[in-house]
């Protein structure tokens, strides 16, 4: 990977490769998950401290068979173990489940048909079609290299059978490693049949070994997510230009334009429209809302029939009530914008509670930070804030109050009244502009 980041922590759709694999296996409700780790051990452990995982250190790293040996202490003899790989992130839960079921009486391997099998171990079958062994490419004969059914590495086996076969592994091969694949030959030698489950596509079982393959996996993941959304009824203008880096749930008649990025957990209600070039992270957007082009929303809650942008920014703690409007170049942070209230242009609203039916004029700023602490601005229902106003928090603007344009308000303004704060306008007669020498 040519990176300081261990391979299994490289990001795919915003999450580490290993996180995809763990999440997939968690969906099957296993008794336990054991991760065998080695390279970049401390970084890997630190990243998954909140997960219910058994860890087994492999030091030194002497091959896949040696890796599984490190996990055997965590397994029970009456169980079936499924071996998956931290750099094979796209495998589906249903595929793993099929593999586990096929291993009721002996080992089961997951294979796939590759047009170009270069780099993979070949599946060798006997004249009757039964699996007889897996041969790694570096150890394969010319005839075996022409086989296009290849090993994906995924394997399931009853623990009571796997243990002795692992103990019998030898490292007399081109790599000098203990191959997990040699278990297949041991099973055949002991008269135990080896089941083979074939994956639906090579894409599902693709391994990640460099940044080019990581980009291929990103593309495949994007296509899979887009296909699922469209099957559920979402209109996606261009499936090749949407990124789902988390979970995205959508109601009916949702429209998503090009280059939209969804991160974390995002919920879109019925008839929500997402414009082009938007980034939405950990947000709930209720029905009928339109998010126009080039908006960034993070940790925000948006009510029904709202309108945002273009170029709107909702930061953590922003909340828009039904029918509220945030226009172009408006930023909200830790602010509630009430029912039907609007801030249409070039405005910053931070640490504020804004009532219903409020108009916030262009260029308004809530001055919430004194250099040490944040303070709150409260604006009552139906207030009118003129353009170019600075509200110096903590400050309260009463219901129905009007704040004249250009005012700097640092004291509470009474409801139903006009409050102005302006310097006296002066004209300096005869003044001349400086002229550049």
SEMAR-70081 format. One record per residue (C-alpha): x, y, z negated; residue number from 1. Coordinates in Angstrom, 3 decimals. Layout:
! SEMAR-70081
+----------+----------+----------+-----+
|        u |        v |        w |   n |
+----------+----------+----------+-----+
|        X |        Y |        Z | NUM |
...
+----------+----------+----------+-----+
END
This chain:
! SEMAR-70081
+----------+----------+----------+-----+
|        u |        v |        w |   n |
+----------+----------+----------+-----+
|    0.000 |    0.000 |    0.000 |   1 |
|    3.019 |    2.284 |   -0.390 |   2 |
|    1.344 |    3.810 |   -3.424 |   3 |
|    1.989 |    4.229 |   -7.144 |   4 |
|   -1.538 |    2.891 |   -7.630 |   5 |
|   -1.824 |   -0.922 |   -7.837 |   6 |
|   -3.620 |   -2.462 |   -4.883 |   7 |
|   -6.684 |   -3.563 |   -6.844 |   8 |
|   -7.174 |    0.047 |   -8.018 |   9 |
|   -7.121 |    1.502 |   -4.517 |  10 |
|  -10.470 |    3.248 |   -3.903 |  11 |
|  -13.170 |    1.808 |   -1.678 |  12 |
|  -16.313 |    3.938 |   -1.512 |  13 |
|  -15.034 |    5.868 |   -4.507 |  14 |
|  -14.489 |    2.789 |   -6.700 |  15 |
|  -11.452 |    0.525 |   -7.208 |  16 |
|  -11.364 |   -2.647 |   -5.148 |  17 |
|  -11.426 |   -4.721 |   -8.322 |  18 |
|  -14.491 |   -2.880 |   -9.583 |  19 |
|  -16.423 |   -4.028 |   -6.502 |  20 |
|  -15.452 |   -7.644 |   -7.178 |  21 |
|  -16.297 |   -7.472 |  -10.884 |  22 |
|  -19.662 |   -5.816 |  -10.179 |  23 |
|  -20.500 |   -8.508 |   -7.618 |  24 |
|  -19.707 |  -11.320 |  -10.032 |  25 |
|  -21.617 |   -9.605 |  -12.857 |  26 |
|  -24.721 |   -9.810 |  -10.663 |  27 |
|  -24.573 |  -13.613 |  -11.009 |  28 |
|  -24.698 |  -13.491 |  -14.836 |  29 |
|  -21.653 |  -15.712 |  -15.421 |  30 |
|  -20.797 |  -16.877 |  -18.926 |  31 |
|  -17.631 |  -14.869 |  -18.637 |  32 |
|  -15.331 |  -13.112 |  -16.181 |  33 |
|  -11.589 |  -13.633 |  -16.467 |  34 |
|   -9.221 |  -11.341 |  -14.573 |  35 |
|   -5.704 |  -12.564 |  -13.952 |  36 |
|   -3.464 |   -9.524 |  -13.745 |  37 |
|    0.201 |   -8.827 |  -13.156 |  38 |
|    1.431 |   -5.960 |  -10.994 |  39 |
|    0.488 |   -2.588 |  -12.463 |  40 |
|   -0.804 |   -4.374 |  -15.571 |  41 |
|   -1.125 |   -1.351 |  -17.839 |  42 |
|   -2.952 |    0.752 |  -15.257 |  43 |
|   -5.364 |   -2.081 |  -14.464 |  44 |
|   -6.155 |   -2.726 |  -18.124 |  45 |
|   -6.668 |    0.973 |  -18.874 |  46 |
|   -9.163 |    1.318 |  -16.042 |  47 |
|  -11.495 |   -1.449 |  -17.249 |  48 |
|  -11.491 |   -0.993 |  -21.020 |  49 |
|  -15.285 |   -0.658 |  -21.069 |  50 |
|  -15.993 |   -3.945 |  -19.259 |  51 |
|  -16.696 |   -7.320 |  -20.861 |  52 |
|  -13.723 |   -9.166 |  -19.383 |  53 |
|  -11.224 |  -11.781 |  -20.500 |  54 |
|   -7.697 |  -10.894 |  -19.383 |  55 |
|   -4.933 |  -13.357 |  -18.488 |  56 |
|   -1.435 |  -12.038 |  -17.765 |  57 |
|    0.484 |  -13.668 |  -14.919 |  58 |
|    4.179 |  -12.941 |  -15.444 |  59 |
|    6.015 |  -13.698 |  -13.249 |  60 |
|    3.690 |  -13.950 |  -10.246 |  61 |
|    4.288 |  -17.388 |   -8.738 |  62 |
|    1.322 |  -17.756 |   -6.397 |  63 |
|   -2.428 |  -18.259 |   -6.477 |  64 |
|   -2.336 |  -21.674 |   -8.121 |  65 |
|   -0.094 |  -20.342 |  -10.875 |  66 |
|   -2.516 |  -17.421 |  -11.313 |  67 |
|   -5.493 |  -19.688 |  -11.908 |  68 |
|   -3.439 |  -21.724 |  -14.384 |  69 |
|   -3.194 |  -18.600 |  -16.570 |  70 |
|   -6.999 |  -18.443 |  -16.805 |  71 |
|   -7.594 |  -22.093 |  -17.703 |  72 |
|   -7.341 |  -21.450 |  -21.450 |  73 |
|  -10.519 |  -19.364 |  -21.212 |  74 |
|  -12.559 |  -22.047 |  -19.421 |  75 |
|  -14.685 |  -24.898 |  -20.729 |  76 |
|  -14.514 |  -28.396 |  -19.244 |  77 |
|  -18.257 |  -28.686 |  -18.636 |  78 |
|  -18.346 |  -25.535 |  -16.512 |  79 |
|  -17.796 |  -24.624 |  -12.892 |  80 |
|  -15.155 |  -21.984 |  -12.184 |  81 |
|  -15.354 |  -19.729 |   -9.136 |  82 |
|  -12.135 |  -18.079 |   -7.973 |  83 |
|  -12.523 |  -14.719 |   -6.230 |  84 |
|   -9.905 |  -12.142 |   -5.314 |  85 |
|   -9.413 |   -8.553 |   -6.413 |  86 |
|   -8.523 |   -7.473 |   -2.890 |  87 |
|  -11.559 |   -9.098 |   -1.213 |  88 |
|  -14.202 |   -6.511 |   -2.179 |  89 |
|  -17.028 |   -7.012 |    0.310 |  90 |
|  -18.094 |  -10.558 |   -0.528 |  91 |
|  -21.783 |  -10.759 |   -1.436 |  92 |
|  -23.315 |  -12.287 |   -4.573 |  93 |
|  -25.353 |  -14.730 |   -2.472 |  94 |
|  -22.189 |  -16.076 |   -0.868 |  95 |
|  -20.519 |  -16.658 |   -4.221 |  96 |
|  -23.671 |  -18.318 |   -5.520 |  97 |
|  -23.761 |  -20.692 |   -2.530 |  98 |
|  -20.128 |  -21.567 |   -3.125 |  99 |
|  -20.753 |  -22.331 |   -6.798 | 100 |
|  -23.727 |  -24.567 |   -5.994 | 101 |
|  -21.677 |  -26.512 |   -3.445 | 102 |
|  -19.131 |  -27.383 |   -6.137 | 103 |
|  -21.366 |  -29.559 |   -8.299 | 104 |
|  -19.310 |  -32.746 |   -7.804 | 105 |
|  -15.993 |  -31.482 |   -6.479 | 106 |
|  -14.176 |  -28.489 |   -5.055 | 107 |
|  -15.873 |  -26.190 |   -2.568 | 108 |
|  -14.021 |  -23.719 |   -0.396 | 109 |
|  -15.261 |  -20.685 |    1.514 | 110 |
|  -14.178 |  -20.628 |    5.147 | 111 |
|  -14.771 |  -18.286 |    8.056 | 112 |
|  -14.313 |  -18.435 |   11.820 | 113 |
|  -11.739 |  -15.872 |   12.971 | 114 |
|  -11.147 |  -14.911 |   16.595 | 115 |
|   -7.608 |  -14.043 |   15.548 | 116 |
|   -6.622 |  -16.303 |   12.639 | 117 |
|   -3.148 |  -14.802 |   12.268 | 118 |
|   -2.059 |  -14.595 |    8.664 | 119 |
|   -4.621 |  -17.040 |    7.271 | 120 |
|   -4.357 |  -20.590 |    5.999 | 121 |
|   -5.932 |  -23.053 |    8.455 | 122 |
|   -8.688 |  -25.525 |    7.551 | 123 |
|   -7.587 |  -28.981 |    8.655 | 124 |
|  -10.360 |  -31.563 |    9.073 | 125 |
|  -10.172 |  -35.302 |    9.582 | 126 |
|  -11.714 |  -37.038 |   12.633 | 127 |
|  -15.030 |  -37.289 |   10.775 | 128 |
|  -15.079 |  -33.504 |   10.232 | 129 |
|  -14.394 |  -33.587 |    6.506 | 130 |
|  -11.906 |  -31.083 |    5.055 | 131 |
|   -8.557 |  -32.831 |    4.518 | 132 |
|   -6.252 |  -29.937 |    3.614 | 133 |
|   -5.516 |  -26.225 |    3.916 | 134 |
|   -2.216 |  -25.345 |    5.555 | 135 |
|   -0.670 |  -21.913 |    5.012 | 136 |
|    0.391 |  -20.236 |    8.241 | 137 |
|    4.097 |  -20.285 |    7.399 | 138 |
|    3.904 |  -24.047 |    6.878 | 139 |
|    1.609 |  -24.851 |    9.831 | 140 |
|    2.508 |  -26.801 |   12.966 | 141 |
|    1.860 |  -25.385 |   16.430 | 142 |
|   -1.343 |  -27.436 |   16.728 | 143 |
|   -2.559 |  -26.279 |   13.343 | 144 |
|   -1.877 |  -22.635 |   14.245 | 145 |
|   -4.477 |  -22.962 |   17.023 | 146 |
|   -7.242 |  -23.706 |   14.479 | 147 |
|   -9.566 |  -20.708 |   14.068 | 148 |
|  -11.436 |  -21.891 |   10.978 | 149 |
|   -9.516 |  -20.291 |    8.157 | 150 |
|   -9.421 |  -20.200 |    4.404 | 151 |
|  -10.787 |  -17.096 |    2.685 | 152 |
|   -9.164 |  -18.012 |   -0.615 | 153 |
|  -12.446 |  -18.254 |   -2.500 | 154 |
|  -12.892 |  -21.580 |   -4.225 | 155 |
|  -15.242 |  -23.181 |   -6.737 | 156 |
|  -14.597 |  -26.341 |   -8.713 | 157 |
|  -15.656 |  -28.165 |  -11.880 | 158 |
|  -13.136 |  -27.198 |  -14.557 | 159 |
|  -12.576 |  -30.816 |  -15.651 | 160 |
|  -11.336 |  -31.692 |  -12.152 | 161 |
|   -9.399 |  -28.500 |  -11.482 | 162 |
|   -7.100 |  -28.680 |  -14.518 | 163 |
|   -5.160 |  -31.855 |  -13.578 | 164 |
|   -4.834 |  -30.748 |   -9.965 | 165 |
|   -3.378 |  -27.423 |  -11.040 | 166 |
|   -0.892 |  -29.202 |  -13.292 | 167 |
|    0.247 |  -31.306 |  -10.324 | 168 |
|    1.004 |  -28.335 |   -8.051 | 169 |
|    4.499 |  -28.062 |   -6.572 | 170 |
|    6.311 |  -25.080 |   -5.061 | 171 |
|    8.140 |  -26.910 |   -2.252 | 172 |
|    6.893 |  -24.621 |    0.527 | 173 |
|    8.121 |  -21.685 |    2.585 | 174 |
|    7.081 |  -19.169 |   -0.076 | 175 |
|    8.360 |  -21.109 |   -3.081 | 176 |
|    4.974 |  -20.580 |   -4.752 | 177 |
|    2.248 |  -22.691 |   -6.312 | 178 |
|   -0.658 |  -22.593 |   -3.842 | 179 |
|   -4.213 |  -22.936 |   -5.075 | 180 |
|   -5.033 |  -24.339 |   -1.639 | 181 |
|   -3.006 |  -27.478 |   -2.427 | 182 |
|   -5.841 |  -28.460 |   -4.755 | 183 |
|   -7.766 |  -29.493 |   -1.640 | 184 |
|   -5.144 |  -32.070 |   -0.647 | 185 |
|   -5.079 |  -33.381 |   -4.233 | 186 |
|   -8.855 |  -33.798 |   -4.209 | 187 |
|   -8.741 |  -35.715 |   -0.932 | 188 |
|   -5.941 |  -37.923 |   -2.247 | 189 |
|   -8.112 |  -38.730 |   -5.274 | 190 |
|  -11.073 |  -39.590 |   -3.056 | 191 |
|  -13.075 |  -36.515 |   -4.034 | 192 |
|  -14.881 |  -34.873 |   -1.129 | 193 |
|  -14.288 |  -31.173 |   -0.479 | 194 |
|  -17.303 |  -29.076 |    0.469 | 195 |
|  -16.923 |  -26.154 |    2.859 | 196 |
|  -19.242 |  -23.140 |    2.853 | 197 |
|  -18.886 |  -20.846 |    5.858 | 198 |
|  -19.224 |  -17.094 |    5.353 | 199 |
|  -21.628 |  -15.262 |    7.643 | 200 |
|  -18.971 |  -12.872 |    8.913 | 201 |
|  -15.252 |  -12.246 |    8.762 | 202 |
|  -15.967 |   -8.732 |    7.554 | 203 |
|  -17.479 |   -9.990 |    4.302 | 204 |
|  -14.305 |  -11.852 |    3.348 | 205 |
|  -11.687 |   -9.492 |    4.706 | 206 |
|   -8.688 |   -8.981 |    2.456 | 207 |
|   -7.074 |   -5.607 |    1.887 | 208 |
|   -3.286 |   -5.438 |    2.248 | 209 |
|   -2.603 |   -1.960 |    3.654 | 210 |
|   -4.237 |    1.422 |    4.154 | 211 |
|   -5.432 |    0.534 |    7.658 | 212 |
|   -7.332 |   -2.488 |    6.320 | 213 |
|   -8.652 |   -0.316 |    3.490 | 214 |
|  -10.073 |    2.088 |    6.091 | 215 |
|  -11.623 |   -0.872 |    7.949 | 216 |
|  -13.280 |   -1.997 |    4.714 | 217 |
|  -14.545 |    1.527 |    4.057 | 218 |
|  -16.150 |    1.558 |    7.507 | 219 |
|  -17.723 |   -1.861 |    6.959 | 220 |
|  -19.056 |   -0.876 |    3.541 | 221 |
|  -20.540 |    2.319 |    4.975 | 222 |
|  -22.273 |    0.387 |    7.746 | 223 |
|  -23.676 |   -2.123 |    5.256 | 224 |
|  -25.064 |    0.601 |    2.982 | 225 |
|  -26.571 |    2.532 |    5.896 | 226 |
|  -28.212 |   -0.600 |    7.272 | 227 |
|  -29.797 |   -1.355 |    3.905 | 228 |
|  -31.146 |    2.168 |    3.569 | 229 |
|  -32.619 |    2.162 |    7.068 | 230 |
|  -34.236 |   -1.215 |    6.452 | 231 |
|  -35.884 |    0.381 |    3.406 | 232 |
|  -37.284 |    3.173 |    5.592 | 233 |
|  -34.729 |    5.967 |    5.215 | 234 |
|  -34.087 |    8.073 |    8.321 | 235 |
|  -30.324 |    8.457 |    8.803 | 236 |
|  -29.374 |   10.710 |   11.685 | 237 |
|  -26.053 |    8.933 |   12.264 | 238 |
|  -25.326 |    5.732 |   10.275 | 239 |
|  -21.612 |    6.135 |   11.008 | 240 |
|  -21.551 |    9.442 |    9.141 | 241 |
|  -22.927 |    8.735 |    5.699 | 242 |
|  -20.936 |    7.701 |    2.622 | 243 |
|  -22.560 |    6.017 |   -0.364 | 244 |
|  -20.005 |    5.847 |   -3.165 | 245 |
|  -22.255 |    4.530 |   -5.888 | 246 |
|  -25.978 |    3.741 |   -5.938 | 247 |
|  -28.520 |    5.623 |   -3.850 | 248 |
|  -32.243 |    4.972 |   -4.285 | 249 |
|  -34.737 |    6.626 |   -1.963 | 250 |
|  -38.494 |    7.065 |   -1.798 | 251 |
|  -40.465 |    7.034 |    1.434 | 252 |
|  -39.785 |    9.307 |    4.402 | 253 |
|  -36.380 |   10.478 |    3.198 | 254 |
|  -34.170 |   12.097 |    5.857 | 255 |
|  -30.378 |   12.237 |    5.592 | 256 |
|  -28.374 |   14.269 |    8.101 | 257 |
|  -24.741 |   13.751 |    9.109 | 258 |
|  -21.718 |   13.711 |    6.790 | 259 |
|  -23.714 |   13.395 |    3.575 | 260 |
|  -21.743 |   11.938 |    0.655 | 261 |
|  -23.504 |   10.356 |   -2.325 | 262 |
|  -21.502 |    9.556 |   -5.449 | 263 |
|  -22.432 |    7.916 |   -8.740 | 264 |
|  -26.145 |    7.378 |   -9.284 | 265 |
|  -28.407 |    9.403 |   -6.993 | 266 |
|  -32.198 |    9.217 |   -6.802 | 267 |
|  -34.144 |   10.845 |   -3.958 | 268 |
|  -37.941 |   11.102 |   -4.135 | 269 |
|  -40.462 |   10.904 |   -1.295 | 270 |
|  -40.018 |   13.318 |    1.628 | 271 |
|  -36.664 |   14.622 |    0.442 | 272 |
|  -34.485 |   16.055 |    3.194 | 273 |
|  -30.698 |   16.200 |    2.882 | 274 |
|  -28.961 |   18.499 |    5.355 | 275 |
|  -25.554 |   17.994 |    6.969 | 276 |
|  -22.262 |   18.110 |    5.059 | 277 |
|  -23.753 |   17.804 |    1.576 | 278 |
|  -22.066 |   16.168 |   -1.424 | 279 |
|  -24.469 |   14.896 |   -4.101 | 280 |
|  -23.221 |   13.234 |   -7.284 | 281 |
|  -25.255 |   11.835 |  -10.189 | 282 |
|  -28.443 |   13.750 |   -9.345 | 283 |
|  -32.187 |   13.191 |   -9.367 | 284 |
|  -34.047 |   15.063 |   -6.643 | 285 |
|  -37.829 |   14.884 |   -6.743 | 286 |
|  -40.261 |   14.647 |   -3.839 | 287 |
|  -40.632 |   17.306 |   -1.188 | 288 |
|  -37.319 |   19.012 |   -1.894 | 289 |
|  -35.016 |   20.204 |    0.867 | 290 |
|  -31.267 |   20.406 |    0.398 | 291 |
|  -29.936 |   22.476 |    3.279 | 292 |
|  -26.518 |   22.251 |    4.911 | 293 |
|  -23.215 |   22.379 |    3.046 | 294 |
|  -24.499 |   22.089 |   -0.522 | 295 |
|  -22.671 |   20.490 |   -3.458 | 296 |
|  -24.777 |   19.086 |   -6.319 | 297 |
|  -23.360 |   17.352 |   -9.392 | 298 |
|  -25.106 |   16.097 |  -12.536 | 299 |
|  -28.199 |   18.121 |  -11.689 | 300 |
|  -31.954 |   17.556 |  -11.894 | 301 |
|  -34.130 |   19.027 |   -9.149 | 302 |
|  -37.915 |   19.113 |   -9.364 | 303 |
|  -40.554 |   18.773 |   -6.686 | 304 |
|  -40.770 |   21.025 |   -3.614 | 305 |
|  -37.553 |   22.907 |   -4.312 | 306 |
|  -35.282 |   24.481 |   -1.719 | 307 |
|  -31.490 |   24.600 |   -2.014 | 308 |
|  -28.898 |   26.300 |    0.187 | 309 |
|  -27.372 |   26.405 |    2.632 | 310 |
|  -24.080 |   26.608 |    0.734 | 311 |
|  -25.753 |   26.135 |   -2.655 | 312 |
|  -23.867 |   24.771 |   -5.646 | 313 |
|  -25.466 |   23.027 |   -8.609 | 314 |
|  -22.952 |   22.150 |  -11.297 | 315 |
|  -23.450 |   19.886 |  -14.329 | 316 |
|  -26.461 |   20.793 |  -16.434 | 317 |
|  -28.293 |   22.624 |  -13.663 | 318 |
|  -32.048 |   22.020 |  -13.563 | 319 |
|  -34.564 |   23.371 |  -11.070 | 320 |
|  -38.252 |   23.189 |  -11.894 | 321 |
|  -40.990 |   22.645 |   -9.296 | 322 |
|  -40.921 |   25.048 |   -6.366 | 323 |
|  -37.727 |   26.803 |   -7.437 | 324 |
|  -35.378 |   28.183 |   -4.829 | 325 |
|  -31.579 |   28.524 |   -4.790 | 326 |
|  -30.316 |   30.197 |   -1.628 | 327 |
|  -27.010 |   30.632 |    0.125 | 328 |
|  -23.884 |   31.049 |   -1.992 | 329 |
|  -25.733 |   30.684 |   -5.282 | 330 |
|  -24.084 |   28.720 |   -8.089 | 331 |
|  -25.829 |   27.312 |  -11.160 | 332 |
|  -24.193 |   25.714 |  -14.184 | 333 |
|  -25.949 |   24.527 |  -17.351 | 334 |
|  -28.972 |   26.582 |  -16.332 | 335 |
|  -32.704 |   25.928 |  -16.104 | 336 |
|  -34.485 |   27.722 |  -13.248 | 337 |
|  -38.214 |   27.781 |  -13.953 | 338 |
|  -41.247 |   26.901 |  -11.843 | 339 |
|  -41.373 |   28.980 |   -8.677 | 340 |
|  -38.344 |   31.073 |   -9.670 | 341 |
|  -35.787 |   32.012 |   -7.065 | 342 |
|  -32.227 |   33.200 |   -6.664 | 343 |
|  -31.793 |   33.670 |   -2.963 | 344 |
|  -28.326 |   35.101 |   -2.392 | 345 |
|  -24.783 |   35.364 |   -3.733 | 346 |
|  -25.497 |   34.798 |   -7.413 | 347 |
|  -23.923 |   33.027 |  -10.400 | 348 |
|  -26.214 |   31.660 |  -13.110 | 349 |
|  -24.353 |   30.023 |  -15.967 | 350 |
|  -25.620 |   29.004 |  -19.421 | 351 |
|  -29.049 |   30.466 |  -18.797 | 352 |
|  -32.692 |   29.641 |  -19.396 | 353 |
|  -34.832 |   31.282 |  -16.744 | 354 |
|  -38.611 |   31.225 |  -17.006 | 355 |
|  -41.299 |   30.742 |  -14.367 | 356 |
|  -41.897 |   33.122 |  -11.482 | 357 |
|  -38.621 |   34.994 |  -11.944 | 358 |
|  -36.874 |   36.797 |   -9.073 | 359 |
|  -33.101 |   36.991 |   -9.418 | 360 |
|  -31.674 |   39.559 |   -7.014 | 361 |
|  -28.640 |   39.264 |   -4.776 | 362 |
|  -25.292 |   39.563 |   -6.499 | 363 |
|  -26.559 |   38.899 |  -10.025 | 364 |
|  -24.114 |   37.448 |  -12.549 | 365 |
|  -24.744 |   36.025 |  -15.982 | 366 |
|  -21.550 |   36.982 |  -17.813 | 367 |
|  -21.491 |   33.940 |  -20.047 | 368 |
|  -17.829 |   33.655 |  -21.049 | 369 |
|  -16.043 |   36.059 |  -23.408 | 370 |
|  -12.660 |   34.426 |  -22.971 | 371 |
|  -13.159 |   31.995 |  -25.836 | 372 |
|  -16.812 |   30.937 |  -26.034 | 373 |
|  -19.823 |   30.517 |  -23.752 | 374 |
|  -23.040 |   32.446 |  -24.486 | 375 |
|  -26.588 |   32.077 |  -23.242 | 376 |
|  -28.825 |   34.355 |  -21.207 | 377 |
|  -32.604 |   33.976 |  -21.589 | 378 |
|  -34.959 |   35.474 |  -18.996 | 379 |
|  -38.693 |   35.412 |  -19.634 | 380 |
|  -41.477 |   34.504 |  -17.190 | 381 |
|  -42.164 |   36.808 |  -14.233 | 382 |
|  -39.134 |   39.020 |  -14.883 | 383 |
|  -37.566 |   40.799 |  -11.906 | 384 |
|  -33.787 |   41.095 |  -11.836 | 385 |
|  -32.588 |   43.645 |   -9.283 | 386 |
|  -29.575 |   43.240 |   -7.019 | 387 |
|  -26.037 |   43.614 |   -8.319 | 388 |
|  -26.997 |   43.123 |  -11.977 | 389 |
|  -24.611 |   41.900 |  -14.666 | 390 |
|  -26.274 |   40.257 |  -17.677 | 391 |
|  -23.724 |   40.180 |  -20.489 | 392 |
|  -24.559 |   37.230 |  -22.735 | 393 |
|  -25.859 |   36.668 |  -25.290 | 394 |
|  -28.829 |   38.649 |  -24.026 | 395 |
|  -32.612 |   38.235 |  -23.742 | 396 |
|  -34.717 |   39.668 |  -20.935 | 397 |
|  -38.364 |   39.798 |  -21.923 | 398 |
|  -41.273 |   38.389 |  -19.924 | 399 |
|  -42.338 |   40.671 |  -17.090 | 400 |
|  -39.288 |   42.917 |  -17.528 | 401 |
|  -37.686 |   44.635 |  -14.561 | 402 |
|  -33.949 |   45.246 |  -14.484 | 403 |
|  -32.926 |   47.961 |  -12.061 | 404 |
|  -30.358 |   47.220 |   -9.378 | 405 |
|  -26.745 |   47.794 |  -10.326 | 406 |
|  -27.333 |   47.614 |  -14.078 | 407 |
|  -24.974 |   46.059 |  -16.611 | 408 |
|  -27.242 |   44.841 |  -19.393 | 409 |
|  -25.583 |   43.925 |  -22.688 | 410 |
|  -28.554 |   44.455 |  -25.006 | 411 |
|  -31.947 |   42.762 |  -25.061 | 412 |
|  -34.413 |   44.215 |  -22.556 | 413 |
|  -38.089 |   44.469 |  -23.620 | 414 |
|  -40.790 |   42.643 |  -21.711 | 415 |
|  -42.989 |   44.549 |  -19.292 | 416 |
|  -40.629 |   47.519 |  -19.057 | 417 |
|  -38.046 |   48.837 |  -16.599 | 418 |
|  -34.523 |   48.760 |  -17.962 | 419 |
|  -31.725 |   50.659 |  -16.213 | 420 |
|  -28.061 |   51.082 |  -17.023 | 421 |
|  -26.282 |   53.283 |  -14.509 | 422 |
|  -23.621 |   55.970 |  -14.602 | 423 |
|  -24.706 |   59.385 |  -13.405 | 424 |
|  -24.194 |   59.738 |   -9.663 | 425 |
|  -21.671 |   62.409 |   -8.785 | 426 |
|  -20.567 |   63.881 |   -5.464 | 427 |
|  -17.064 |   65.354 |   -5.268 | 428 |
|  -17.249 |   68.056 |   -2.657 | 429 |
|  -14.333 |   68.545 |   -0.302 | 430 |
|  -12.687 |   65.200 |   -1.173 | 431 |
|  -10.575 |   63.716 |    1.612 | 432 |
|   -9.617 |   60.119 |    2.181 | 433 |
|   -5.894 |   59.356 |    2.035 | 434 |
|   -4.216 |   58.997 |    5.423 | 435 |
|   -1.673 |   56.276 |    6.003 | 436 |
|    1.807 |   57.716 |    6.660 | 437 |
+----------+----------+----------+-----+
END
